[in-house]
């Protein structure tokens, strides 16, 4: 399955507890189709003391969200993503379905 979103894309959560929040995609897990969005879906993780954190304790970090629950933001509005073939170069580019403009 070809993914339409990439790392560093600005997305908005469209369903779930974090609905309406925006952030950049930090990472994508292609096997489980889950994304981690910067500053969204914060969870508390309990860590044991180790060399990196000698005291251990509770650490706040982003939890993953299913890919279907996020949408790309272009120009302040959410949009679906399509693909088109550039006639000059023959390369496939991503386009915003609402505005028909090319996404970086």
C-alpha positions, 0 to 999 in steps of 0.5 A: 500500500502506498502512503499519501502522507510523509514525515514532516507533513503538517496534519490535523487529527480528525477523530479520537480524543485528540480531535482538532489538534495539529502537528508535524508527523515525527514518524510513520510505522508502515506495518501497523499504519500508525503515525506519531504526531508532534505534541498530539496524543500525549501519554505518560510512560513509566521508566526505570532508572538507567544510564540515560535517565538515572532517576527514572520516573514518569515521562510524557511522550507522544502516542501513536495515532492510526493513519486514517485519523489524520488529514493533511493541512494545506493553507490552513484547511484539511484536504485529501491527497491525490497523485498526478504524473508530471507531463514534462518529467514523468514523475509522480507528484502529490496534489491537494484535492481541494486546491489542485496545487502540488504538495512539496 
